[in-house]
């Protein structure tokens, strides 16, 4: 639904951009396993997005849920 896309869009955008950037780095340095090194940074970035946007995500969800409850 549209609510799921609104809540997950920052994570989808982040995942696409970061994985594209690390794949370019992997092409430039084929001797180093970049995807093993990049995993903690990807997780930390997603955690920062969650920390920064948690209030907005929950308020968006509660507004949509409240609207659904009033519509029946």
Predicted model as a PDB file, atoms N, CA, C, CB and O in Angstrom, pLDDT in the B-factor column:
MODEL        1                                                                  
ATOM      1  N   UNK A   1       0.836  -1.185   0.000  1.00 75.00           N  
ATOM      2  CA  UNK A   1       0.000   0.000   0.000  1.00 75.00           C  
ATOM      3  C   UNK A   1       0.878   1.244   0.000  1.00 75.00           C  
ATOM      4  CB  UNK A   1      -0.950   0.000   1.212  1.00 75.00           C  
ATOM      5  O   UNK A   1       2.105   1.166   0.059  1.00 75.00           O  
ATOM      6  N   UNK A   2       0.226   2.365  -0.066  1.00 85.00           N  
ATOM      7  CA  UNK A   2       0.953   3.632  -0.136  1.00 85.00           C  
ATOM      8  C   UNK A   2       1.669   3.948   1.171  1.00 85.00           C  
ATOM      9  CB  UNK A   2       0.000   4.763  -0.488  1.00 85.00           C  
ATOM     10  O   UNK A   2       2.748   4.540   1.162  1.00 85.00           O  
ATOM     11  N   UNK A   3       1.077   3.559   2.287  1.00 84.00           N  
ATOM     12  CA  UNK A   3       1.709   3.795   3.586  1.00 84.00           C  
ATOM     13  C   UNK A   3       3.028   3.035   3.698  1.00 84.00           C  
ATOM     14  CB  UNK A   3       0.764   3.382   4.723  1.00 84.00           C  
ATOM     15  O   UNK A   3       4.016   3.583   4.185  1.00 84.00           O  
ATOM     16  N   UNK A   4       3.050   1.795   3.257  1.00 88.00           N  
ATOM     17  CA  UNK A   4       4.280   1.008   3.317  1.00 88.00           C  
ATOM     18  C   UNK A   4       5.368   1.629   2.450  1.00 88.00           C  
ATOM     19  CB  UNK A   4       4.013  -0.434   2.876  1.00 88.00           C  
ATOM     20  O   UNK A   4       6.540   1.618   2.827  1.00 88.00           O  
ATOM     21  N   UNK A   5       4.999   2.160   1.310  1.00 90.00           N  
ATOM     22  CA  UNK A   5       5.979   2.819   0.451  1.00 90.00           C  
ATOM     23  C   UNK A   5       6.501   4.105   1.078  1.00 90.00           C  
ATOM     24  CB  UNK A   5       5.369   3.118  -0.909  1.00 90.00           C  
ATOM     25  O   UNK A   5       7.686   4.417   0.958  1.00 90.00           O  
ATOM     26  N   UNK A   6       5.627   4.851   1.745  1.00 87.00           N  
ATOM     27  CA  UNK A   6       6.065   6.080   2.407  1.00 87.00           C  
ATOM     28  C   UNK A   6       7.039   5.797   3.542  1.00 87.00           C  
ATOM     29  CB  UNK A   6       4.865   6.845   2.938  1.00 87.00           C  
ATOM     30  O   UNK A   6       8.034   6.502   3.710  1.00 87.00           O  
ATOM     31  N   UNK A   7       6.748   4.767   4.314  1.00 87.00           N  
ATOM     32  CA  UNK A   7       7.604   4.467   5.462  1.00 87.00           C  
ATOM     33  C   UNK A   7       8.928   3.847   5.010  1.00 87.00           C  
ATOM     34  CB  UNK A   7       6.880   3.521   6.435  1.00 87.00           C  
ATOM     35  O   UNK A   7       9.975   4.130   5.593  1.00 87.00           O  
ATOM     36  N   UNK A   8       8.888   3.014   3.990  1.00 91.00           N  
ATOM     37  CA  UNK A   8      10.105   2.301   3.596  1.00 91.00           C  
ATOM     38  C   UNK A   8      10.936   3.036   2.542  1.00 91.00           C  
ATOM     39  CB  UNK A   8       9.741   0.943   3.076  1.00 91.00           C  
ATOM     40  O   UNK A   8      12.051   2.606   2.250  1.00 91.00           O  
ATOM     41  N   UNK A   9      10.438   4.113   1.970  1.00 92.00           N  
ATOM     42  CA  UNK A   9      11.170   4.788   0.895  1.00 92.00           C  
ATOM     43  C   UNK A   9      12.542   5.328   1.311  1.00 92.00           C  
ATOM     44  CB  UNK A   9      10.343   5.917   0.369  1.00 92.00           C  
ATOM     45  O   UNK A   9      13.461   5.262   0.495  1.00 92.00           O  
ATOM     46  N   UNK A  10      12.745   5.858   2.526  1.00 92.00           N  
ATOM     47  CA  UNK A  10      14.115   6.275   2.868  1.00 92.00           C  
ATOM     48  C   UNK A  10      15.091   5.105   2.900  1.00 92.00           C  
ATOM     49  CB  UNK A  10      14.124   6.974   4.216  1.00 92.00           C  
ATOM     50  O   UNK A  10      16.251   5.252   2.514  1.00 92.00           O  
ATOM     51  N   UNK A  11      14.629   3.953   3.355  1.00 93.00           N  
ATOM     52  CA  UNK A  11      15.502   2.783   3.414  1.00 93.00           C  
ATOM     53  C   UNK A  11      15.785   2.226   2.025  1.00 93.00           C  
ATOM     54  CB  UNK A  11      14.878   1.703   4.288  1.00 93.00           C  
ATOM     55  O   UNK A  11      16.905   1.797   1.747  1.00 93.00           O  
ATOM     56  N   UNK A  12      14.795   2.228   1.164  1.00 94.00           N  
ATOM     57  CA  UNK A  12      15.010   1.759  -0.203  1.00 94.00           C  
ATOM     58  C   UNK A  12      15.981   2.669  -0.950  1.00 94.00           C  
ATOM     59  CB  UNK A  12      13.679   1.679  -0.954  1.00 94.00           C  
ATOM     60  O   UNK A  12      16.879   2.193  -1.644  1.00 94.00           O  
ATOM     61  N   UNK A  13      15.795   3.968  -0.804  1.00 96.00           N  
ATOM     62  CA  UNK A  13      16.694   4.923  -1.453  1.00 96.00           C  
ATOM     63  C   UNK A  13      18.113   4.777  -0.921  1.00 96.00           C  
ATOM     64  CB  UNK A  13      16.197   6.361  -1.244  1.00 96.00           C  
ATOM     65  O   UNK A  13      19.076   4.767  -1.687  1.00 96.00           O  
ATOM     66  N   UNK A  14      18.232   4.665   0.383  1.00 96.00           N  
ATOM     67  CA  UNK A  14      19.545   4.492   0.998  1.00 96.00           C  
ATOM     68  C   UNK A  14      20.215   3.203   0.511  1.00 96.00           C  
ATOM     69  CB  UNK A  14      19.416   4.478   2.530  1.00 96.00           C  
ATOM     70  O   UNK A  14      21.402   3.201   0.184  1.00 96.00           O  
ATOM     71  N   UNK A  15      19.457   2.121   0.466  1.00 94.00           N  
ATOM     72  CA  UNK A  15      20.026   0.838   0.045  1.00 94.00           C  
ATOM     73  C   UNK A  15      20.499   0.887  -1.399  1.00 94.00           C  
ATOM     74  CB  UNK A  15      19.001  -0.279   0.217  1.00 94.00           C  
ATOM     75  O   UNK A  15      21.563   0.354  -1.717  1.00 94.00           O  
ATOM     76  N   UNK A  16      19.737   1.508  -2.268  1.00 95.00           N  
ATOM     77  CA  UNK A  16      20.133   1.592  -3.674  1.00 95.00           C  
ATOM     78  C   UNK A  16      21.391   2.432  -3.837  1.00 95.00           C  
ATOM     79  CB  UNK A  16      18.996   2.179  -4.517  1.00 95.00           C  
ATOM     80  O   UNK A  16      22.321   2.031  -4.538  1.00 95.00           O  
ATOM     81  N   UNK A  17      21.426   3.589  -3.198  1.00 96.00           N  
ATOM     82  CA  UNK A  17      22.573   4.486  -3.352  1.00 96.00           C  
ATOM     83  C   UNK A  17      23.838   3.870  -2.749  1.00 96.00           C  
ATOM     84  CB  UNK A  17      22.281   5.844  -2.691  1.00 96.00           C  
ATOM     85  O   UNK A  17      24.897   3.892  -3.375  1.00 96.00           O  
ATOM     86  N   UNK A  18      23.728   3.324  -1.540  1.00 95.00           N  
ATOM     87  CA  UNK A  18      24.910   2.787  -0.863  1.00 95.00           C  
ATOM     88  C   UNK A  18      25.434   1.540  -1.576  1.00 95.00           C  
ATOM     89  CB  UNK A  18      24.583   2.458   0.603  1.00 95.00           C  
ATOM     90  O   UNK A  18      26.643   1.396  -1.753  1.00 95.00           O  
ATOM     91  N   UNK A  19      24.555   0.652  -1.980  1.00 91.00           N  
ATOM     92  CA  UNK A  19      25.018  -0.541  -2.683  1.00 91.00           C  
ATOM     93  C   UNK A  19      25.618  -0.206  -4.036  1.00 91.00           C  
ATOM     94  CB  UNK A  19      23.877  -1.519  -2.858  1.00 91.00           C  
ATOM     95  O   UNK A  19      26.574  -0.851  -4.466  1.00 91.00           O  
ATOM     96  N   UNK A  20      25.066   0.800  -4.715  1.00 95.00           N  
ATOM     97  CA  UNK A  20      25.670   1.239  -5.967  1.00 95.00           C  
ATOM     98  C   UNK A  20      27.056   1.826  -5.723  1.00 95.00           C  
ATOM     99  CB  UNK A  20      24.773   2.270  -6.662  1.00 95.00           C  
ATOM    100  O   UNK A  20      27.986   1.550  -6.481  1.00 95.00           O  
ATOM    101  N   UNK A  21      27.203   2.633  -4.671  1.00 94.00           N  
ATOM    102  CA  UNK A  21      28.514   3.227  -4.365  1.00 94.00           C  
ATOM    103  C   UNK A  21      29.536   2.157  -4.005  1.00 94.00           C  
ATOM    104  CB  UNK A  21      28.390   4.236  -3.214  1.00 94.00           C  
ATOM    105  O   UNK A  21      30.678   2.208  -4.462  1.00 94.00           O  
ATOM    106  N   UNK A  22      29.130   1.188  -3.187  1.00 92.00           N  
ATOM    107  CA  UNK A  22      30.078   0.147  -2.816  1.00 92.00           C  
ATOM    108  C   UNK A  22      30.391  -0.791  -3.980  1.00 92.00           C  
ATOM    109  CB  UNK A  22      29.539  -0.648  -1.648  1.00 92.00           C  
ATOM    110  O   UNK A  22      31.481  -1.360  -4.034  1.00 92.00           O  
ATOM    111  N   UNK A  23      29.462  -0.958  -4.903  1.00 91.00           N  
ATOM    112  CA  UNK A  23      29.782  -1.775  -6.073  1.00 91.00           C  
ATOM    113  C   UNK A  23      30.790  -1.064  -6.975  1.00 91.00           C  
ATOM    114  CB  UNK A  23      28.506  -2.104  -6.861  1.00 91.00           C  
ATOM    115  O   UNK A  23      31.632  -1.713  -7.595  1.00 91.00           O  
ATOM    116  N   UNK A  24      30.707   0.274  -7.052  1.00 92.00           N  
ATOM    117  CA  UNK A  24      31.726   1.017  -7.797  1.00 92.00           C  
ATOM    118  C   UNK A  24      33.090   0.914  -7.117  1.00 92.00           C  
ATOM    119  CB  UNK A  24      31.318   2.491  -7.935  1.00 92.00           C  
ATOM    120  O   UNK A  24      34.112   0.752  -7.784  1.00 92.00           O  
ATOM    121  N   UNK A  25      33.099   1.007  -5.803  1.00 91.00           N  
ATOM    122  CA  UNK A  25      34.363   0.849  -5.071  1.00 91.00           C  
ATOM    123  C   UNK A  25      34.917  -0.552  -5.262  1.00 91.00           C  
ATOM    124  CB  UNK A  25      34.166   1.140  -3.571  1.00 91.00           C  
ATOM    125  O   UNK A  25      36.129  -0.734  -5.370  1.00 91.00           O  
ATOM    126  N   UNK A  26      34.036  -1.542  -5.303  1.00 90.00           N  
ATOM    127  CA  UNK A  26      34.471  -2.917  -5.514  1.00 90.00           C  
ATOM    128  C   UNK A  26      35.092  -3.091  -6.899  1.00 90.00           C  
ATOM    129  CB  UNK A  26      33.293  -3.880  -5.338  1.00 90.00           C  
ATOM    130  O   UNK A  26      36.035  -3.865  -7.062  1.00 90.00           O  
ATOM    131  N   UNK A  27      34.571  -2.376  -7.894  1.00 91.00           N  
ATOM    132  CA  UNK A  27      35.166  -2.438  -9.235  1.00 91.00           C  
ATOM    133  C   UNK A  27      36.556  -1.791  -9.260  1.00 91.00           C  
ATOM    134  CB  UNK A  27      34.245  -1.744 -10.256  1.00 91.00           C  
ATOM    135  O   UNK A  27      37.435  -2.220 -10.008  1.00 91.00           O  
ATOM    136  N   UNK A  28      36.740  -0.769  -8.446  1.00 91.00           N  
ATOM    137  CA  UNK A  28      38.022  -0.072  -8.433  1.00 91.00           C  
ATOM    138  C   UNK A  28      39.090  -0.826  -7.646  1.00 91.00           C  
ATOM    139  CB  UNK A  28      37.848   1.310  -7.854  1.00 91.00           C  
ATOM    140  O   UNK A  28      40.278  -0.725  -7.953  1.00 91.00           O  
ATOM    141  N   UNK A  29      38.669  -1.579  -6.635  1.00 89.00           N  
ATOM    142  CA  UNK A  29      39.615  -2.343  -5.818  1.00 89.00           C  
ATOM    143  C   UNK A  29      39.184  -3.813  -5.771  1.00 89.00           C  
ATOM    144  CB  UNK A  29      39.707  -1.751  -4.378  1.00 89.00           C  
ATOM    145  O   UNK A  29      38.597  -4.252  -4.782  1.00 89.00           O  
ATOM    146  N   UNK A  30      39.470  -4.575  -6.830  1.00 84.00           N  
ATOM    147  CA  UNK A  30      39.010  -5.970  -6.863  1.00 84.00           C  
ATOM    148  C   UNK A  30      39.756  -6.889  -5.896  1.00 84.00           C  
ATOM    149  CB  UNK A  30      39.148  -6.510  -8.257  1.00 84.00           C  
ATOM    150  O   UNK A  30      39.298  -8.005  -5.649  1.00 84.00           O  
ATOM    151  N   UNK A  31      40.876  -6.461  -5.350  1.00 88.00           N  
ATOM    152  CA  UNK A  31      41.631  -7.311  -4.446  1.00 88.00           C  
ATOM    153  C   UNK A  31      41.006  -7.380  -3.050  1.00 88.00           C  
ATOM    154  CB  UNK A  31      43.053  -6.812  -4.346  1.00 88.00           C  
ATOM    155  O   UNK A  31      41.246  -8.331  -2.307  1.00 88.00           O  
ATOM    156  N   UNK A  32      40.202  -6.369  -2.696  1.00 86.00           N  
ATOM    157  CA  UNK A  32      39.618  -6.291  -1.357  1.00 86.00           C  
ATOM    158  C   UNK A  32      38.142  -6.668  -1.449  1.00 86.00           C  
ATOM    159  CB  UNK A  32      39.794  -4.861  -0.742  1.00 86.00           C  
ATOM    160  O   UNK A  32      37.432  -6.219  -2.350  1.00 86.00           O  
ATOM    161  N   UNK A  33      37.690  -7.492  -0.512  1.00 86.00           N  
ATOM    162  CA  UNK A  33      36.281  -7.865  -0.473  1.00 86.00           C  
ATOM    163  C   UNK A  33      35.492  -6.723   0.176  1.00 86.00           C  
ATOM    164  CB  UNK A  33      36.075  -9.210   0.307  1.00 86.00           C  
ATOM    165  O   UNK A  33      35.281  -6.710   1.389  1.00 86.00           O  
ATOM    166  N   UNK A  34      35.069  -5.782  -0.639  1.00 87.00           N  
ATOM    167  CA  UNK A  34      34.440  -4.558  -0.149  1.00 87.00           C  
ATOM    168  C   UNK A  34      33.108  -4.846   0.538  1.00 87.00           C  
ATOM    169  CB  UNK A  34      34.231  -3.579  -1.297  1.00 87.00           C  
ATOM    170  O   UNK A  34      32.780  -4.200   1.534  1.00 87.00           O  
ATOM    171  N   UNK A  35      32.342  -5.794   0.029  1.00 81.00           N  
ATOM    172  CA  UNK A  35      31.010  -6.015   0.595  1.00 81.00           C  
ATOM    173  C   UNK A  35      31.081  -6.582   2.008  1.00 81.00           C  
ATOM    174  CB  UNK A  35      30.210  -6.955  -0.297  1.00 81.00           C  
ATOM    175  O   UNK A  35      30.153  -6.384   2.792  1.00 81.00           O  
ATOM    176  N   UNK A  36      32.150  -7.274   2.347  1.00 87.00           N  
ATOM    177  CA  UNK A  36      32.320  -7.726   3.733  1.00 87.00           C  
ATOM    178  C   UNK A  36      32.717  -6.560   4.638  1.00 87.00           C  
ATOM    179  CB  UNK A  36      33.384  -8.844   3.812  1.00 87.00           C  
ATOM    180  O   UNK A  36      32.302  -6.493   5.795  1.00 87.00           O  
ATOM    181  N   UNK A  37      33.508  -5.658   4.110  1.00 88.00           N  
ATOM    182  CA  UNK A  37      33.940  -4.504   4.893  1.00 88.00           C  
ATOM    183  C   UNK A  37      32.808  -3.479   5.024  1.00 88.00           C  
ATOM    184  CB  UNK A  37      35.177  -3.854   4.249  1.00 88.00           C  
ATOM    185  O   UNK A  37      32.703  -2.794   6.042  1.00 88.00           O  
ATOM    186  N   UNK A  38      31.979  -3.378   4.010  1.00 90.00           N  
ATOM    187  CA  UNK A  38      30.945  -2.337   4.005  1.00 90.00           C  
ATOM    188  C   UNK A  38      29.714  -2.680   4.838  1.00 90.00           C  
ATOM    189  CB  UNK A  38      30.520  -2.065   2.597  1.00 90.00           C  
ATOM    190  O   UNK A  38      28.916  -1.789   5.132  1.00 90.00           O  
ATOM    191  N   UNK A  39      29.535  -3.928   5.223  1.00 91.00           N  
ATOM    192  CA  UNK A  39      28.327  -4.334   5.938  1.00 91.00           C  
ATOM    193  C   UNK A  39      28.088  -3.545   7.230  1.00 91.00           C  
ATOM    194  CB  UNK A  39      28.404  -5.802   6.257  1.00 91.00           C  
ATOM    195  O   UNK A  39      26.960  -3.102   7.449  1.00 91.00           O  
ATOM    196  N   UNK A  40      29.087  -3.347   8.096  1.00 93.00           N  
ATOM    197  CA  UNK A  40      28.823  -2.546   9.300  1.00 93.00           C  
ATOM    198  C   UNK A  40      28.428  -1.107   8.992  1.00 93.00           C  
ATOM    199  CB  UNK A  40      30.041  -2.544  10.188  1.00 93.00           C  
ATOM    200  O   UNK A  40      27.629  -0.518   9.720  1.00 93.00           O  
ATOM    201  N   UNK A  41      28.975  -0.535   7.926  1.00 92.00           N  
ATOM    202  CA  UNK A  41      28.638   0.835   7.560  1.00 92.00           C  
ATOM    203  C   UNK A  41      27.217   0.919   7.021  1.00 92.00           C  
ATOM    204  CB  UNK A  41      29.627   1.370   6.525  1.00 92.00           C  
ATOM    205  O   UNK A  41      26.509   1.890   7.289  1.00 92.00           O  
ATOM    206  N   UNK A  42      26.796  -0.081   6.268  1.00 92.00           N  
ATOM    207  CA  UNK A  42      25.426  -0.106   5.747  1.00 92.00           C  
ATOM    208  C   UNK A  42      24.435  -0.240   6.899  1.00 92.00           C  
ATOM    209  CB  UNK A  42      25.241  -1.269   4.735  1.00 92.00           C  
ATOM    210  O   UNK A  42      23.411   0.443   6.917  1.00 92.00           O  
ATOM    211  N   UNK A  43      24.727  -1.102   7.850  1.00 94.00           N  
ATOM    212  CA  UNK A  43      23.846  -1.293   9.000  1.00 94.00           C  
ATOM    213  C   UNK A  43      23.811  -0.032   9.864  1.00 94.00           C  
ATOM    214  CB  UNK A  43      24.308  -2.504   9.838  1.00 94.00           C  
ATOM    215  O   UNK A  43      22.746   0.363  10.339  1.00 94.00           O  
ATOM    216  N   UNK A  44      24.956   0.596  10.068  1.00 95.00           N  
ATOM    217  CA  UNK A  44      24.997   1.819  10.870  1.00 95.00           C  
ATOM    218  C   UNK A  44      24.225   2.952  10.193  1.00 95.00           C  
ATOM    219  CB  UNK A  44      26.450   2.246  11.115  1.00 95.00           C  
ATOM    220  O   UNK A  44      23.536   3.721  10.863  1.00 95.00           O  
ATOM    221  N   UNK A  45      24.337   3.055   8.884  1.00 95.00           N  
ATOM    222  CA  UNK A  45      23.586   4.086   8.169  1.00 95.00           C  
ATOM    223  C   UNK A  45      22.085   3.870   8.262  1.00 95.00           C  
ATOM    224  CB  UNK A  45      24.005   4.121   6.716  1.00 95.00           C  
ATOM    225  O   UNK A  45      21.331   4.825   8.452  1.00 95.00           O  
ATOM    226  N   UNK A  46      21.644   2.621   8.130  1.00 94.00           N  
ATOM    227  CA  UNK A  46      20.215   2.328   8.264  1.00 94.00           C  
ATOM    228  C   UNK A  46      19.737   2.591   9.694  1.00 94.00           C  
ATOM    229  CB  UNK A  46      19.926   0.866   7.867  1.00 94.00           C  
ATOM    230  O   UNK A  46      18.614   3.050   9.898  1.00 94.00           O  
ATOM    231  N   UNK A  47      20.577   2.304  10.669  1.00 96.00           N  
ATOM    232  CA  UNK A  47      20.214   2.587  12.058  1.00 96.00           C  
ATOM    233  C   UNK A  47      20.096   4.095  12.288  1.00 96.00           C  
ATOM    234  CB  UNK A  47      21.255   1.981  13.023  1.00 96.00           C  
ATOM    235  O   UNK A  47      19.214   4.535  13.026  1.00 96.00           O  
ATOM    236  N   UNK A  48      20.959   4.882  11.674  1.00 96.00           N  
ATOM    237  CA  UNK A  48      20.854   6.341  11.792  1.00 96.00           C  
ATOM    238  C   UNK A  48      19.587   6.870  11.133  1.00 96.00           C  
ATOM    239  CB  UNK A  48      22.077   7.010  11.171  1.00 96.00           C  
ATOM    240  O   UNK A  48      18.949   7.786  11.653  1.00 96.00           O  
ATOM    241  N   UNK A  49      19.224   6.299   9.995  1.00 94.00           N  
ATOM    242  CA  UNK A  49      17.974   6.701   9.348  1.00 94.00           C  
ATOM    243  C   UNK A  49      16.795   6.348  10.239  1.00 94.00           C  
ATOM    244  CB  UNK A  49      17.826   6.027   7.966  1.00 94.00           C  
ATOM    245  O   UNK A  49      15.856   7.133  10.372  1.00 94.00           O  
ATOM    246  N   UNK A  50      16.840   5.174  10.847  1.00 93.00           N  
ATOM    247  CA  UNK A  50      15.761   4.761  11.742  1.00 93.00           C  
ATOM    248  C   UNK A  50      15.694   5.681  12.961  1.00 93.00           C  
ATOM    249  CB  UNK A  50      15.957   3.297  12.187  1.00 93.00           C  
ATOM    250  O   UNK A  50      14.608   6.081  13.380  1.00 93.00           O  
ATOM    251  N   UNK A  51      16.844   6.013  13.523  1.00 95.00           N  
ATOM    252  CA  UNK A  51      16.889   6.900  14.689  1.00 95.00           C  
ATOM    253  C   UNK A  51      16.357   8.282  14.340  1.00 95.00           C  
ATOM    254  CB  UNK A  51      18.322   7.008  15.230  1.00 95.00           C  
ATOM    255  O   UNK A  51      15.595   8.868  15.109  1.00 95.00           O  
ATOM    256  N   UNK A  52      16.749   8.800  13.198  1.00 94.00           N  
ATOM    257  CA  UNK A  52      16.357  10.137  12.805  1.00 94.00           C  
ATOM    258  C   UNK A  52      14.884  10.211  12.404  1.00 94.00           C  
ATOM    259  CB  UNK A  52      17.226  10.610  11.668  1.00 94.00           C  
ATOM    260  O   UNK A  52      14.230  11.223  12.656  1.00 94.00           O  
ATOM    261  N   UNK A  53      14.358   9.164  11.790  1.00 92.00           N  
ATOM    262  CA  UNK A  53      13.011   9.233  11.255  1.00 92.00           C  
ATOM    263  C   UNK A  53      11.962   8.458  12.014  1.00 92.00           C  
ATOM    264  CB  UNK A  53      13.025   8.769   9.890  1.00 92.00           C  
ATOM    265  O   UNK A  53      10.833   8.337  11.537  1.00 92.00           O  
ATOM    266  N   UNK A  54      12.289   7.927  13.178  1.00 93.00           N  
ATOM    267  CA  UNK A  54      11.349   7.073  13.893  1.00 93.00           C  
ATOM    268  C   UNK A  54      10.075   7.823  14.275  1.00 93.00           C  
ATOM    269  CB  UNK A  54      12.006   6.503  15.137  1.00 93.00           C  
ATOM    270  O   UNK A  54       8.977   7.281  14.143  1.00 93.00           O  
ATOM    271  N   UNK A  55      10.206   9.041  14.740  1.00 94.00           N  
ATOM    272  CA  UNK A  55       9.023   9.813  15.108  1.00 94.00           C  
ATOM    273  C   UNK A  55       8.143  10.063  13.882  1.00 94.00           C  
ATOM    274  CB  UNK A  55       9.432  11.150  15.756  1.00 94.00           C  
ATOM    275  O   UNK A  55       6.921   9.940  13.964  1.00 94.00           O  
ATOM    276  N   UNK A  56       8.745  10.407  12.765  1.00 91.00           N  
ATOM    277  CA  UNK A  56       7.972  10.651  11.549  1.00 91.00           C  
ATOM    278  C   UNK A  56       7.317   9.372  11.047  1.00 91.00           C  
ATOM    279  CB  UNK A  56       8.865  11.243  10.460  1.00 91.00           C  
ATOM    280  O   UNK A  56       6.168   9.395  10.603  1.00 91.00           O  
ATOM    281  N   UNK A  57       8.042   8.251  11.113  1.00 90.00           N  
ATOM    282  CA  UNK A  57       7.469   6.979  10.661  1.00 90.00           C  
ATOM    283  C   UNK A  57       6.269   6.593  11.516  1.00 90.00           C  
ATOM    284  CB  UNK A  57       8.527   5.863  10.701  1.00 90.00           C  
ATOM    285  O   UNK A  57       5.227   6.201  10.991  1.00 90.00           O  
ATOM    286  N   UNK A  58       6.417   6.705  12.826  1.00 92.00           N  
ATOM    287  CA  UNK A  58       5.335   6.307  13.716  1.00 92.00           C  
ATOM    288  C   UNK A  58       4.139   7.259  13.623  1.00 92.00           C  
ATOM    289  CB  UNK A  58       5.839   6.245  15.149  1.00 92.00           C  
ATOM    290  O   UNK A  58       2.993   6.812  13.681  1.00 92.00           O  
ATOM    291  N   UNK A  59       4.386   8.546  13.483  1.00 93.00           N  
ATOM    292  CA  UNK A  59       3.275   9.479  13.360  1.00 93.00           C  
ATOM    293  C   UNK A  59       2.530   9.272  12.046  1.00 93.00           C  
ATOM    294  CB  UNK A  59       3.775  10.919  13.462  1.00 93.00           C  
ATOM    295  O   UNK A  59       1.305   9.384  12.008  1.00 93.00           O  
ATOM    296  N   UNK A  60       3.246   8.974  10.979  1.00 90.00           N  
ATOM    297  CA  UNK A  60       2.600   8.681   9.696  1.00 90.00           C  
ATOM    298  C   UNK A  60       1.749   7.421   9.799  1.00 90.00           C  
ATOM    299  CB  UNK A  60       3.653   8.521   8.582  1.00 90.00           C  
ATOM    300  O   UNK A  60       0.624   7.374   9.300  1.00 90.00           O  
ATOM    301  N   UNK A  61       2.294   6.417  10.443  1.00 91.00           N  
ATOM    302  CA  UNK A  61       1.553   5.173  10.618  1.00 91.00           C  
ATOM    303  C   UNK A  61       0.319   5.383  11.484  1.00 91.00           C  
ATOM    304  CB  UNK A  61       2.448   4.104  11.235  1.00 91.00           C  
ATOM    305  O   UNK A  61      -0.757   4.889  11.148  1.00 91.00           O  
ATOM    306  N   UNK A  62       0.452   6.103  12.588  1.00 94.00           N  
ATOM    307  CA  UNK A  62      -0.676   6.307  13.489  1.00 94.00           C  
ATOM    308  C   UNK A  62      -1.763   7.157  12.827  1.00 94.00           C  
ATOM    309  CB  UNK A  62      -0.203   6.967  14.788  1.00 94.00           C  
ATOM    310  O   UNK A  62      -2.948   6.922  13.062  1.00 94.00           O  
ATOM    311  N   UNK A  63      -1.391   8.125  12.018  1.00 93.00           N  
ATOM    312  CA  UNK A  63      -2.389   8.926  11.303  1.00 93.00           C  
ATOM    313  C   UNK A  63      -3.156   8.061  10.313  1.00 93.00           C  
ATOM    314  CB  UNK A  63      -1.719  10.104  10.571  1.00 93.00           C  
ATOM    315  O   UNK A  63      -4.377   8.171  10.199  1.00 93.00           O  
ATOM    316  N   UNK A  64      -2.443   7.208   9.604  1.00 91.00           N  
ATOM    317  CA  UNK A  64      -3.108   6.325   8.648  1.00 91.00           C  
ATOM    318  C   UNK A  64      -3.979   5.297   9.359  1.00 91.00           C  
ATOM    319  CB  UNK A  64      -2.076   5.618   7.771  1.00 91.00           C  
ATOM    320  O   UNK A  64      -5.084   4.996   8.908  1.00 91.00           O  
ATOM    321  N   UNK A  65      -3.490   4.768  10.452  1.00 92.00           N  
ATOM    322  CA  UNK A  65      -4.251   3.789  11.216  1.00 92.00           C  
ATOM    323  C   UNK A  65      -5.500   4.428  11.828  1.00 92.00           C  
ATOM    324  CB  UNK A  65      -3.374   3.173  12.317  1.00 92.00           C  
ATOM    325  O   UNK A  65      -6.571   3.820  11.838  1.00 92.00           O  
ATOM    326  N   UNK A  66      -5.362   5.650  12.334  1.00 94.00           N  
ATOM    327  CA  UNK A  66      -6.512   6.363  12.871  1.00 94.00           C  
ATOM    328  C   UNK A  66      -7.553   6.644  11.804  1.00 94.00           C  
ATOM    329  CB  UNK A  66      -6.071   7.656  13.508  1.00 94.00           C  
ATOM    330  O   UNK A  66      -8.753   6.542  12.061  1.00 94.00           O  
ATOM    331  N   UNK A  67      -7.103   6.996  10.610  1.00 93.00           N  
ATOM    332  CA  UNK A  67      -8.031   7.197   9.499  1.00 93.00           C  
ATOM    333  C   UNK A  67      -8.750   5.914   9.119  1.00 93.00           C  
ATOM    334  CB  UNK A  67      -7.293   7.745   8.294  1.00 93.00           C  
ATOM    335  O   UNK A  67      -9.939   5.930   8.801  1.00 93.00           O  
ATOM    336  N   UNK A  68      -8.035   4.819   9.155  1.00 92.00           N  
ATOM    337  CA  UNK A  68      -8.642   3.522   8.853  1.00 92.00           C  
ATOM    338  C   UNK A  68      -9.680   3.153   9.911  1.00 92.00           C  
ATOM    339  CB  UNK A  68      -7.562   2.427   8.763  1.00 92.00           C  
ATOM    340  O   UNK A  68     -10.735   2.607   9.588  1.00 92.00           O  
ATOM    341  N   UNK A  69      -9.377   3.453  11.178  1.00 95.00           N  
ATOM    342  CA  UNK A  69     -10.336   3.147  12.234  1.00 95.00           C  
ATOM    343  C   UNK A  69     -11.616   3.981  12.115  1.00 95.00           C  
ATOM    344  CB  UNK A  69      -9.697   3.377  13.591  1.00 95.00           C  
ATOM    345  O   UNK A  69     -12.711   3.476  12.364  1.00 95.00           O  
ATOM    346  N   UNK A  70     -11.479   5.243  11.739  1.00 95.00           N  
ATOM    347  CA  UNK A  70     -12.671   6.079  11.625  1.00 95.00           C  
ATOM    348  C   UNK A  70     -13.511   5.728  10.391  1.00 95.00           C  
ATOM    349  CB  UNK A  70     -12.269   7.545  11.574  1.00 95.00           C  
ATOM    350  O   UNK A  70     -14.733   5.875  10.409  1.00 95.00           O  
ATOM    351  N   UNK A  71     -12.859   5.267   9.328  1.00 93.00           N  
ATOM    352  CA  UNK A  71     -13.604   4.852   8.135  1.00 93.00           C  
ATOM    353  C   UNK A  71     -14.310   3.526   8.345  1.00 93.00           C  
ATOM    354  CB  UNK A  71     -12.672   4.752   6.939  1.00 93.00           C  
ATOM    355  O   UNK A  71     -15.341   3.261   7.727  1.00 93.00           O  
ATOM    356  N   UNK A  72     -13.759   2.691   9.215  1.00 78.00           N  
ATOM    357  CA  UNK A  72     -14.389   1.413   9.535  1.00 78.00           C  
ATOM    358  C   UNK A  72     -13.955   0.279   8.722  1.00 78.00           C  
ATOM    359  CB  UNK A  72     -15.799   1.518   9.416  1.00 78.00           C  
ATOM    360  O   UNK A  72     -14.431  -0.840   8.919  1.00 78.00           O  
TER     361      UNK A  72                                                      
ENDMDL                                                                          
END                                                                             
